[in-house]
Amino acid sequence: MPFRSKRSKRAQRNPRNGQEKTQRKKPPKLVDLSSERGREIRRRRRQRSKSPRCTTSLQRHYNYLAPVGSDGVVHESDLLLMTTEKIPKTFNLSFVPTQSMDLAEVELAVAAYIFSKDLPKIEVLADVGHCIADRTALLTLGPNERVMDDVITVVATMLSKTSSSHQWFMLTMIMVSDHFGDCHVILQQDAIQGTRLTQANLDAVVCKHMRCKVDKVTEIFQPMWTDEYWYLMVVDVRRKKLMYFDSFKCSTETECRKNAMTQVALHLESLTIGPKWLSKCTAERPRFSSYDFEEPIVPQQHRLSMDCGVWVLQLMIRGALWAIHNAVNDLTQMRIALDLVLRSHNAKAIDVVEKAMCYWRKKAGSSRHGRE
C-alpha cells in the first residue's frame, strides 16, 4: 500500500497525540496506469470485529474494494480458488488471462467479468465523470480488435486527473459518438474540417483537459485518427517540437498524417486566443503550428495487427517523450483494461468488483454441479 503511518513521539498526555496520521507517497512524475498506485483517499479504519480477519498483503490491498454491505473483506478462501488454472469452464471469454500475466486473484475475477461474452454489452464498467466506457468499448482491448475512441477518452481523462496541470491530455471526441466517430464530430476532424466547437463542449474541454494558461503548458498529448488508424501527436512546448509517434509508419501516409497534425496545431492556437489564456499581459503566446516535426524511434507493430490504438494508449501513459523499447503485447492490453476499471478514479470500481466476485462464484458453482 502506498500509505505510511507516523505516530507522534510526544508523551501521551493529550489523547490527540495518540492519533495516527497517514501520508501518501508522492506519485512519480510520469503517470503510469499499468501499475496500481492505490486510492487517493483512504477509508476510515473500521472497528475491530470479533470474527477472525485475514491479514495477507493481497487482502489488505483489496479491502477498500470490498462490496458495501459485506464484512469489508475479500476472503482468502475465495482468493485461493482464483487462478488461471481454475478458471471455470463455463466462462465464455473473448480474452482469456494467462499465467504469464501474473494477475492477482481479484484482478483475475475482474478480467473474466470484463471480457465475458455472455454479459450485457451496454453495462458501464468505467465512469470518470463526463465520459464512460461500457463493456463494448473495453472488449476492443482484446486481441485483434481496434480500440474504440471511448477507451482513449477515458484514459485521457484519468491522466488529466493524475498528471501535472501543465500537461494537456486532449480528447479524441467532444460528443458521444458511434464507433470511431463515424456519425459525430471528433475534435481532430473538427480541426481538419474547419468547423467550430459549441461553447458547452469547449467549456468542458477547458475545464477537464486544458488546466493551465497556454503560456504555462509544457506538453499537449493529442490522439489522432486518420484513415482508420490511430497515432499520437505530442506538442513539446519547451523544445518547440511537434512530435509524431507512429507504431506503423507508412511512407505514403506520413505526409498526410503530418498535415493533419499541423491543422490540429492551428486549431489549438485558435482555441487559446485572447488575454484570458495568458498568465500575464507580457507572456509569450506559443505558436504550435510553427514548430518543427520530430519523429522519435518507436517500436513497430506487426503489419497484420490492429494494435495502433493500444500503442497510443501506452505512449500516453508512459509520458510519450521517451522511447518505449518493449513491444505492446497481450499483457499491455489486459493491464490497461484492468486499470481503467480498478483505479480509484472509476466511480464504478467497487460495484464492478462485487459483481465480478459474485459472477466467478456463480460460474465456479455451475462448473462443480456439471461435473457431479
N, C-alpha and C positions, 0 to 999 in steps of 0.2 A: 504494500500500500504506500502511496506517495505522501503519507502524513506521518508526522512525528509528534510525540507528546513531550512537553517540557514542564517539569514540576518546579514550583518556586523553591528556592533554597532557604528561604526565611523560616524562622520558627513558626510553628502552628498556633500563633496567638490569635490570629483572626481566622474565622472559618473560610474567608475568601482566599487565604493563602494556600489552602489545600486543593483548590480547584485546578483541574488540568487544562492546559492550553494547547491547542493544536496549531500547527503551522504547516502549510502545504509547501512541498518542494517546488522551487521555481521551475517553470517549464522551459525546455530548450528553445533556443532561438528559432530553430527550424521545426515547424509543426509537422508531426508525423502521426497520421491516422492509422498507421499499420501497427501501432503498439498501444496498449491500453494505459493511459496516463492517470486513470482514476477520475472520480467525480469531482466537481468543483466545490460542492457544499457537502460537508459531512453531516449525516444524520445525528440527532442527539442520541446519546447512549441509552439503550433500553435498560429497564430494571432487571436485575438478575432473576432468572427463573429457577424454580426448584427442579425443573426437569433437566436431565443431562444435556449439555450442549457440546457439539464437536468443535474443535479448535484448530482444525487444519488450516494451513495458509490459504489453500484454494477456497475453502468455505468462507473464510473471513473476507476474501477478495470479492465474493459474490453476495455477501449478506445484504448489501444495500439494494440488490435487485430482487430480494425476496418478495413474493406476492403479498399484497395487502390483505390482511385478514388471516394470514398464516402465523406460525410461531416465529416468523422472522428469520428462518434458517433454511438454507439449501442442504438437505440431509446427506450425510456421507454415504448412506446406504443407497440413495438414488444415484449419487455421482459414480459409485463404483460400478454400476451397471451400464454406464455410458462410455463405451469405447467404440472405435471404428469396427472392431471385430464383432461387436454385439449390436450393431445397427439392425433393428427389427426388419425381417424380410418383407413385412407388409408395407414398408416405406416405398413410395414411388417418387424418386428424386431425379431432378434434371441435372444436378451437380452433386456427386457423391464425395463426401470428405474422405480423405485417405490418411493412413497412419503417418505418412511423411509430413503432413501439415501440422502435426503435433498440437492439435486443438485441445483446450481444456474441456472438461466434461460439459459444463453449461454452454460453452461455445458450440460444442458438437450438437447439442439438442437444438440450439437456435439455428444452426446451419441447416439441419434437417427440416426445421419448420419453415425457413425462408424458401428453400428450394424444393418444397413438396409440390408435386403436380396436382395433388388431389384437393388442395385448399383453394379458397376463392382468390382469383387473380386481383380483385379490386381491393383486397384488405390492405389498409395503410400500415406499413411497418416502420416508417421513419417520418417523423414530423418535427421540423426545426423552425416552426413559426409560420412564415409566409410561403413556404414550399414543402411539399410532401413527396414521398416515394412509396408506391404500393408494390405488391408482390410482382406485378407485371414488369415494373421497372427494375427491381432487383434481380429478377430472373435473367435479365440481359447481361449480368455479370458472370454468367455461366460460360462454359466452353463454347466456342464457335457462335457467339452471339455478338451483335453490335450494340454497344452501350447506348441507352436512351439518354436524352438530354435531361430528363428528370433526375437521374443519378448524378450527373455532373453538377447540376444546380444545387442539389443538397450538399454535395461535397464542398462546393464553393462557399455556401452559406456557413457550414461548420468551420471552414478555415477562416472565414471572416470573423467569426466569434472568438477564435483562439489565437489568431496571429496579431502582429503589430498593426496598429491603426494606420501606419504609414504604408501598408501593403493593401492593394485593392484586388480582391478576387471577384471578377465580374461574372455576371450570369450569362448563360447562353440564350436564355429566353426571358421575356418580360411577362407574357401572359401564359396561362395554362395551354399547352399545345398537344396535338397528337404526336405520334412517333416522329422524332427528328424535326418537328416544326413544319410539317408539310402544309398544314392548314392555317397556321397562325404566324404572327410576326416573331422573328428571332432577333435579338439585339444585334448580332453580327450582320444579318441580312438587312435589318433596319438601316444600318450604316451604309451598306453597299447599294441599296436601292434608293437612298436619298429620302426616305420617309422620316417623320418626326415622331418621337415618343409622346404619349399623353402625359400631362402633368402628374397624374396619380402614379403612373408607372415610374416616371423619373424620380419622384419623391421617394418611392420605395427603394430604388437602386441607390440613391444618395444616402439614405438613412442606414441601410444594411451593409452596403458594399463600398461606398466611397466616403470613408470615415475621417478624412482629414482634408485640409486645404490642398489645392492642386500643387502649390509650390512646396509642400511638405511631403508629398508622396514619393516613395523610393522605387516601388515596383508595382506593375499592373499585370495581373495574370488574366488573360482572355482566351478561353477555349474557342476554337474556330471550327466551323463546319462548312466545308466546300466540296461539292460534287460527291456527297455521301461518304465523306471522310473526315475524321477528327484529327486536328493537330493543335499545337499550343503556341500562342503569341505571348511573349513577356516583354513589357516595356521596362527596360532598365534605365530609370531616370538619372541615376547617379552617373552612369557611364554613357548616357545618351545613345542607347542601342535599342533597336527592335530585334529581339531575339526570336529566331524561328526554330521551334522544336518539332521535329517530324520523325516519327518512328518508321515511316515507309516512304523515303524520298523518291520522287519520280522526276526525272529531268524535264519531262514535257509538262509537268504540272507546277513546278516550283515557281515560275514567273507569275502564274495565275494566283497562286496562294499568297505570294508576297504583295501583289496588287491589292488583294482583299485585306491584308494586314494594314497597308497604307491607308485604305479607305476607313478602316475601323479607327486607326490613329487620328485621322482627321475628324471623325465623328466624336471621339473622346475630347478633342480640342473644342469642338463646338458646344459640347455639354458643359464645359468648365469655363465659359466666357463670362466675365462680369466681376466686379470688385468683391462680391461675396465669396468667391472661390480663392481669394488671396488672403494670406495671414496678415499682410500689411500692404499699404499702397505702393511701397517701393519694391515689393517682392517681384522676382522674375517669373513670368508665366512660361512653363515648359512647352516647347513645340514638338510634340511627339512625332508628327509626320515628317519632320526634317531629320530624324535620327537615321543613322546608317544601319543596315541589316547585319546581323551576325548569326551564323549557323553553328551552334555547338555540336560536338560529336555526341550522337545519341545512338544506342544500340538499335538495330533494325529488326522489326518483327518479320516473321515468316510471310512470304508472299501470298500464301493461301489463308492466313489467319485473319480474324476480324477484331484484333485487339487494339486498334488505334485509340478507341475511347479509354481503355484501361491504361494505356501508356500516358494519355493526357492526365488522367486522374493521378497516376503515380508521380508524374513530373510536377504537378501542382502540389501534391502532398510533401514531396521531398524538398521543395523550395525552388526547383527548376533552374537555378543558376549554377548548378554544378552537375557534372556528368554522372549518369547512373550506369554503372558497369554491369549490373545484374539484370538479365532479361526478365521481362514480365512473364509470369507463369501462373499455374492454377492456384498456387498459394496466394499470390498477389490478389487475384480476383476474389478468392474466399475471404481474405483478410479485410478487404475494402467493404465487402457486403456485411461482415460481422461488425466492423467498427461503425458503420452507418447506423446499425440497429442498437448496439450495446453502449455506445458512448453517451455520456450524461446529457449531451445536447438534444438527444432524441426524447421527446415527451412520451413516446410510446414504449420506451425501453422496458420498464417494469412489467407492463401489460404483455409485451411480446414474450418475455422470459417466462412468465407464469403460463401462458398458453403453450409455449414450446415444451416446458416440463410436463404439462398435462398430456400433450399430444404424444410425447415419447412414451409415457407410461401406458397410455391407451394402446398404442401400436405394439408395445412390448407384451402387454396382456393378451392382445388378439393373436400374437405370434405363438405364445405359450399354449393358448387354447387350441390353435390349429395343430400343433404338434401332438397334443393329447388326443 
